[in-house]
Amino acid sequence: MPDPIEPPAAKRPAEALELVSQALSDGDLEAALAQYESSAMLAYWPQWRREATDGRGDMRSTLTCFMTLRLPLSLRITTVLEGSELALVICERRVAGTGPDGEPVQLSGLGCAVLRPQPDGAWRIAADAWSVAELPLDPPEIPLVTDGDPVPGEGQGGQPHH
């Protein structure tokens, strides 16, 4: 019998991620799935691979497998870039505790999600990466341009066309 209570609709982009986190922590798969577009993509922690070898899998089976850990998913929103038709939410997610098999579980990382507003005004997740490769703390040094160095796109390829 389906749940007679409809899952809440996210009124702002970050709220969709908060609702997913709460639903997964509560063991409510349908409420979590309701925050995603039907064709949404999900990439989860690389060290936690249950359903697929490339870190992506069927949304329902991936979230179901995650819920078998029976551990709360904590979320901290760090940045929201919102436009009229698209939003990018950057966040940190964390799961820690002892899994049902008695083994310690420690998953965390910086992630991001792309969301779109729906015709009903709700925001839904179109793509969700629970962990993204972190940028190096010390980016590579970019050599300075000197007077004799060509500037990309200038002075190359012969005479300019007027």
N, C-alpha and C positions, 0 to 999 in steps of 0.2 A: 504494500500500500504506500503510495507516494506521500511525502511529508506535506501536510496541509498548510504549513507556514512557508511562504515564499522567502528565499534568501534575500537579504538586503541588497539594494543596488547602490553602487559607489557613486556618490555625488561629486567626488573630486578624484583625480588620478591616484594619489597616494592611498586613499581609502580602499581602493580595490586590492592593493597589496596587503593592507592591514586585515581586510576581510578574509583573504586567502589564508594568511598566517593563523588567524583565529579559528577558521573552519578546520584547517588541517590539525591544529592543536586539539580541537574538540572532537575530531574524528568524523566530521561532517563532509563527506566527499562531494555531495551534490551542491552544497553551499560554496565549496572551493571552486568547483567547475563552473558555477554560475558567474564567476568573476572573469572568466576567459571568453574570448570570442571562439566560435565553433572551430575555426581553422587556426587557432593560436599555436605558436611554437614554444616549446619549453626545453631549455638546456639546464641540467642540474649539476650538482657538484661532481667533478670528474672522478673523485675517489669513491663515490657512492654510485655504483653502476649495477643495477639489478635487472633492468628490462632491455637495455640496448648497449651495445659496445661503444657507440659514439657519443654518449651523454644525452641523447635525445630518444624519446620513445613515445608511444601512444600516451596522450595526456591522462586518460582515466587510469590506465594500468600503472603508469609512473607514480601518480599521486596516491593510488591505492597501496602500492609497495611502500611509499614513504610513510603512509599512515600506519603500516604494520610495525614501525619502530616504536609507536606509542610514546613519543617524546614531543614536548612543546617546541614549536618553531617561533623563535623570537625574531623581531624585525625592528630595524632602526632606519628610518628614512633620512638620507643625508642631503639630497638635492632633488628638486622638482623643476623641470623646465616645461612649461605648459604653453601650448599654442591653441588656436581655435579648433584645429582638427587633429592634433597629435600632442602627446606628452611623453617625456622621458623622465622616469623616476629612478634615481640611483639610491641603493640601500645596502645595508649589511644584514645578512641573515645568519642565524646561529641555531644549532641543535646540539645539545650535549646531555649526556646521561648514560644510562645502561639500557641497552636494547633488550627485547624479549628473550634473546638467546643468552643473556648474561654478559655479553661483550660490551665494552665501553664504546660509545659513539661520540665523536667530536667532529662536527662539520660546521664550517663557517666560511664566510667570504663576502667580498664586495660584489654586488650584482646590479642588474639594471632591468627595467621593463619598459616597453613601449606600449602606450595605451591610446585608444581612440574613443571619442564620445559616440554614443549610440543614438539612434533616432528618439529613444525614450528619455534621453538626457543622462543616462548612466554612463560611466566610464568603464570600459572592459579592456583586459590585457590582450594585446595582439602578439607580443613576443616577450618572453620572460627568461632571463639568464640568471640563475641563482648564484653563479660564480663566474666572474670574468677574469681573464689574465690580468694581473696587476702590472702597472707600468713600473719600470725600474725607478728606484729612489733617485739615482743619479743618471739622468738622461745622457745619451752620448753627446759629446761636445761637437758643435757645429762649427767648422772652420770659418774664420772671418774672411770676407771678400776683400781683396786688395785691389788697388787701381788697375793692375794688369789682368785681373781675372774677369772673364766675361760674366755678365749677369745672365742667368737663364732666360732665354727668349730674346735676348738683345745681341746684335752683332753676329748672329749666326745665320748661315743659309744664304749669304750673298747680299746683293743690293736690296734695300727695302722697296716694296711695291707701293707706288702712289697712284 
